[in-house]
């Protein structure tokens, strides 16, 4: 965890851990995840711990999950930087 978040509310840090992206290989999934991580970090830097911050981070995590699924669906990505052929439709 980023040292600047040490001492934050457990609810805040619990959600932040889901924004990690270092395990992803370089590529579109990693870059997409990085954007959401930076947004989450900026929100935590700017806002005090509160139930609303936790909800905000959870909804941002939901948005990240949707964006990742959209990229996977569009690109046929099954793992970072691996593309599989899509079966023909119909």
C-alpha positions in Angstrom: 0.0 0.0 0.0 1.1 3.5 -0.7 2.7 4.9 2.5 0.6 8.1 2.3 -2.5 6.0 3.0 -1.1 4.5 6.2 -3.4 5.5 9.1 -6.4 6.0 6.9 -9.7 4.4 7.9 -9.8 0.6 7.3 -12.8 1.0 5.0 -10.8 3.4 2.8 -7.7 1.2 2.6 -9.8 -2.0 2.1 -11.2 -0.6 -1.1 -7.9 1.0 -2.3 -6.3 -2.4 -2.4 -8.5 -3.4 -5.3 -7.1 -0.6 -7.4 -3.6 -2.2 -7.7 -2.5 -2.8 -11.2 1.3 -3.6 -10.9 0.5 -7.3 -11.5 -0.7 -6.6 -15.0 1.7 -6.7 -17.9 2.2 -3.5 -19.8 -0.6 -2.9 -22.2 -4.2 -1.6 -22.5 -5.5 -3.3 -19.3 -2.7 -2.0 -17.2 -3.1 1.5 -18.6 -6.8 1.5 -18.1 -6.4 0.3 -14.5 -3.7 2.9 -13.9 -6.2 5.7 -14.8 -8.7 4.5 -12.2 -5.9 4.0 -9.6 -4.8 7.6 -10.0 -8.4 8.8 -9.7 -8.9 6.8 -6.5 -5.6 8.1 -5.0 -6.6 11.7 -5.9 -9.9 11.3 -4.2 -8.3 9.9 -1.0 -5.8 12.7 -1.0 -8.5 15.3 -1.4 -11.3 14.0 0.9 -11.5 13.0 4.6 -12.4 9.5 5.6 -16.1 9.1 5.7 -18.9 6.7 4.7 -19.4 8.8 1.6 -15.7 8.4 0.6 -16.0 4.7 1.0 -19.1 4.6 -1.2 -17.4 6.9 -3.7 -14.4 4.5 -4.0 -16.7 1.4 -4.2 -18.6 3.0 -7.1 -15.3 4.0 -8.8 -14.2 0.3 -8.4 -17.5 -0.8 -10.1 -16.8 1.7 -12.9 -13.3 0.3 -13.3 -14.7 -3.3 -13.4 -17.1 -2.2 -16.2 -14.4 -0.5 -18.2 -12.2 -3.6 -17.9 -15.0 -5.8 -19.1 -15.8 -3.5 -22.0 -12.1 -3.6 -23.1 -12.0 -7.4 -22.7 -15.2 -7.7 -24.8 -14.0 -5.3 -27.5 -10.5 -6.7 -27.7 -11.1 -10.4 -27.0 -8.5 -10.1 -24.2 -8.4 -13.1 -21.8 -5.3 -12.2 -19.9 -3.0 -9.1 -20.0 -1.7 -8.6 -23.5 -3.1 -11.9 -24.9 -5.7 -11.8 -27.5 -7.8 -14.8 -28.6 -9.9 -15.0 -31.8 -13.6 -14.4 -31.3 -15.9 -17.1 -32.8 -18.0 -15.9 -35.7 -21.4 -14.5 -34.6 -24.5 -16.1 -36.0 
